[in-house]
Amino acid sequence: MSFIGNMLWIIFGGGIHAFGWFLSGLLWSITIIGIPYGKQCFKMARLQLFPFGKRIEDRGNTPLNFIANIIWIILFGWELALVNLISAFLFAITIIGIPFARQSLKLAMLSFMPFGKKIRRA
């Protein structure tokens, strides 16, 4: 079931969003300071491409993760979470879109505070 969900997700826009995350990761990785943020963009690109069958685990919040999350939220985390929340609302309008809405909510959670999170298979 997750294979079919992932293929439908890619067709309905997940591939384009994943490509955008990949390009953002490349741009962030140009500088040494931006490498941790680039790694988070690559994590988001992977999850954006294949969200079905994955779950997010919290690895604990260290002071360094907390500071990195605050910087992430101030720069662009809240905008990304808002876009995913709007996407979840639009998907949830129809009954068929509810599984896609759940995946958008998962992406919203990770795009708001990605540091200290791990993506695992469900």
C-alpha atoms as a printed R data frame, in Angstrom:
    type eleno elety resid chain resno       x      y      z
1   ATOM     1    CA   MET     A     1   0.000  0.000  0.000
2   ATOM     2    CA   SER     A     2   2.831  2.409  0.783
3   ATOM     3    CA   PHE     A     3   4.297  1.844 -2.707
4   ATOM     4    CA   ILE     A     4   1.041  2.900 -4.380
5   ATOM     5    CA   GLY     A     5   0.702  5.871 -2.001
6   ATOM     6    CA   ASN     A     6   4.261  6.995 -2.725
7   ATOM     7    CA   MET     A     7   3.755  6.751 -6.491
8   ATOM     8    CA   LEU     A     8   0.534  8.780 -6.307
9   ATOM     9    CA   TRP     A     9   2.295 11.276 -4.022
10  ATOM    10    CA   ILE     A    10   5.100 11.764 -6.563
11  ATOM    11    CA   ILE     A    11   2.609 12.245 -9.391
12  ATOM    12    CA   PHE     A    12   0.565 14.828 -7.475
13  ATOM    13    CA   GLY     A    13   3.472 17.114 -6.610
14  ATOM    14    CA   GLY     A    14   5.814 15.302 -4.255
15  ATOM    15    CA   GLY     A    15   8.526 14.971 -6.891
16  ATOM    16    CA   ILE     A    16   8.581 18.692 -7.572
17  ATOM    17    CA   HIS     A    17   8.752 19.524 -3.868
18  ATOM    18    CA   ALA     A    18  11.521 16.972 -3.320
19  ATOM    19    CA   PHE     A    19  13.521 18.520 -6.167
20  ATOM    20    CA   GLY     A    20  13.102 21.945 -4.542
21  ATOM    21    CA   TRP     A    21  14.332 20.585 -1.207
22  ATOM    22    CA   PHE     A    22  17.310 18.983 -2.955
23  ATOM    23    CA   LEU     A    23  18.269 22.282 -4.613
24  ATOM    24    CA   SER     A    24  17.892 24.093 -1.285
25  ATOM    25    CA   GLY     A    25  20.188 21.535  0.321
26  ATOM    26    CA   LEU     A    26  22.799 22.126 -2.356
27  ATOM    27    CA   LEU     A    27  22.617 25.890 -1.854
28  ATOM    28    CA   TRP     A    28  22.866 25.601  1.933
29  ATOM    29    CA   SER     A    29  25.826 23.241  1.641
30  ATOM    30    CA   ILE     A    30  27.945 25.817 -0.185
31  ATOM    31    CA   THR     A    31  29.115 27.334  3.110
32  ATOM    32    CA   ILE     A    32  30.477 25.514  6.124
33  ATOM    33    CA   ILE     A    33  27.952 27.149  8.433
34  ATOM    34    CA   GLY     A    34  25.083 26.042  6.181
35  ATOM    35    CA   ILE     A    35  26.042 22.351  5.985
36  ATOM    36    CA   PRO     A    36  23.837 21.256  8.945
37  ATOM    37    CA   TYR     A    37  20.908 23.080  7.361
38  ATOM    38    CA   GLY     A    38  21.711 21.489  4.012
39  ATOM    39    CA   LYS     A    39  21.614 18.055  5.650
40  ATOM    40    CA   GLN     A    40  18.147 18.819  7.001
41  ATOM    41    CA   CYS     A    41  17.031 19.872  3.517
42  ATOM    42    CA   PHE     A    42  18.258 16.548  2.119
43  ATOM    43    CA   LYS     A    43  16.362 14.747  4.921
44  ATOM    44    CA   MET     A    44  13.220 16.645  3.959
45  ATOM    45    CA   ALA     A    45  13.771 15.863  0.249
46  ATOM    46    CA   ARG     A    46  13.924 12.134  1.001
47  ATOM    47    CA   LEU     A    47  10.784 12.261  3.095
48  ATOM    48    CA   GLN     A    48   9.018 14.526  0.592
49  ATOM    49    CA   LEU     A    49   9.705 11.997 -2.157
50  ATOM    50    CA   PHE     A    50   8.547  8.883 -0.268
51  ATOM    51    CA   PRO     A    51   6.475  9.827  2.846
52  ATOM    52    CA   PHE     A    52   4.292  6.716  3.044
53  ATOM    53    CA   GLY     A    53   5.659  3.940  5.259
54  ATOM    54    CA   LYS     A    54   7.899  6.300  7.240
55  ATOM    55    CA   ARG     A    55   7.610  7.654 10.777
56  ATOM    56    CA   ILE     A    56   9.457 10.407 12.613
57  ATOM    57    CA   GLU     A    57  11.243  9.655 15.889
58  ATOM    58    CA   ASP     A    58  12.420 12.241 18.365
59  ATOM    59    CA   ARG     A    59  16.054 11.616 19.332
60  ATOM    60    CA   GLY     A    60  16.005 14.129 22.157
61  ATOM    61    CA   ASN     A    61  16.525 17.847 22.240
62  ATOM    62    CA   THR     A    62  20.087 18.876 23.019
63  ATOM    63    CA   PRO     A    63  20.966 22.560 23.492
64  ATOM    64    CA   LEU     A    64  22.656 22.596 20.073
65  ATOM    65    CA   ASN     A    65  19.552 21.108 18.414
66  ATOM    66    CA   PHE     A    66  17.385 23.656 20.230
67  ATOM    67    CA   ILE     A    67  19.462 26.603 18.955
68  ATOM    68    CA   ALA     A    68  19.568 25.176 15.431
69  ATOM    69    CA   ASN     A    69  15.770 24.697 15.471
70  ATOM    70    CA   ILE     A    70  15.235 28.293 16.639
71  ATOM    71    CA   ILE     A    71  17.392 29.611 13.787
72  ATOM    72    CA   TRP     A    72  15.570 27.283 11.356
73  ATOM    73    CA   ILE     A    73  12.146 28.496 12.542
74  ATOM    74    CA   ILE     A    74  13.113 32.171 12.278
75  ATOM    75    CA   LEU     A    75  14.615 31.860  8.790
76  ATOM    76    CA   PHE     A    76  12.090 29.659  7.001
77  ATOM    77    CA   GLY     A    77  10.709 26.849  9.150
78  ATOM    78    CA   TRP     A    78   7.389 28.483  9.945
79  ATOM    79    CA   GLU     A    79   6.721 29.228  6.277
80  ATOM    80    CA   LEU     A    80   7.407 25.636  5.273
81  ATOM    81    CA   ALA     A    81   5.195 24.297  8.047
82  ATOM    82    CA   LEU     A    82   2.427 26.692  7.014
83  ATOM    83    CA   VAL     A    83   2.625 25.543  3.385
84  ATOM    84    CA   ASN     A    84   2.361 21.909  4.480
85  ATOM    85    CA   LEU     A    85  -0.586 22.729  6.765
86  ATOM    86    CA   ILE     A    86  -2.408 24.454  3.903
87  ATOM    87    CA   SER     A    87  -1.646 21.455  1.711
88  ATOM    88    CA   ALA     A    88  -3.028 19.123  4.387
89  ATOM    89    CA   PHE     A    89  -6.210 21.198  4.597
90  ATOM    90    CA   LEU     A    90  -6.680 21.072  0.821
91  ATOM    91    CA   PHE     A    91  -6.079 17.321  0.724
92  ATOM    92    CA   ALA     A    92  -8.505 16.723  3.610
93  ATOM    93    CA   ILE     A    93 -11.409 18.277  1.721
94  ATOM    94    CA   THR     A    94 -12.049 14.967 -0.033
95  ATOM    95    CA   ILE     A    95 -12.199 11.523  1.530
96  ATOM    96    CA   ILE     A    96  -9.676 10.185 -0.972
97  ATOM    97    CA   GLY     A    97  -7.187 12.898  0.038
98  ATOM    98    CA   ILE     A    98  -7.164 12.107  3.770
99  ATOM    99    CA   PRO     A    99  -4.085  9.799  3.600
100 ATOM   100    CA   PHE     A   100  -2.254 12.560  1.722
101 ATOM   101    CA   ALA     A   101  -3.359 15.072  4.360
102 ATOM   102    CA   ARG     A   102  -1.840 12.883  7.070
103 ATOM   103    CA   GLN     A   103   1.451 12.813  5.188
104 ATOM   104    CA   SER     A   104   1.353 16.590  4.779
105 ATOM   105    CA   LEU     A   105   0.865 16.956  8.533
106 ATOM   106    CA   LYS     A   106   3.871 14.701  9.117
107 ATOM   107    CA   LEU     A   107   5.906 16.886  6.756
108 ATOM   108    CA   ALA     A   108   4.666 20.025  8.521
109 ATOM   109    CA   MET     A   109   5.876 18.693 11.854
110 ATOM   110    CA   LEU     A   110   9.311 17.886 10.491
111 ATOM   111    CA   SER     A   111   9.651 21.070  8.462
112 ATOM   112    CA   PHE     A   112   8.919 23.189 11.549
113 ATOM   113    CA   MET     A   113  11.628 21.671 13.790
114 ATOM   114    CA   PRO     A   114  13.833 19.144 11.923
115 ATOM   115    CA   PHE     A   115  16.866 19.029 14.209
116 ATOM   116    CA   GLY     A   116  16.852 16.150 16.667
117 ATOM   117    CA   LYS     A   117  14.449 14.057 14.566
118 ATOM   118    CA   LYS     A   118  15.128 10.757 12.812
119 ATOM   119    CA   ILE     A   119  13.134  9.238  9.960
120 ATOM   120    CA   ARG     A   120  12.500  5.501 10.291
121 ATOM   121    CA   ARG     A   121  10.516  2.931  8.362
122 ATOM   122    CA   ALA     A   122   7.144  2.269  9.932
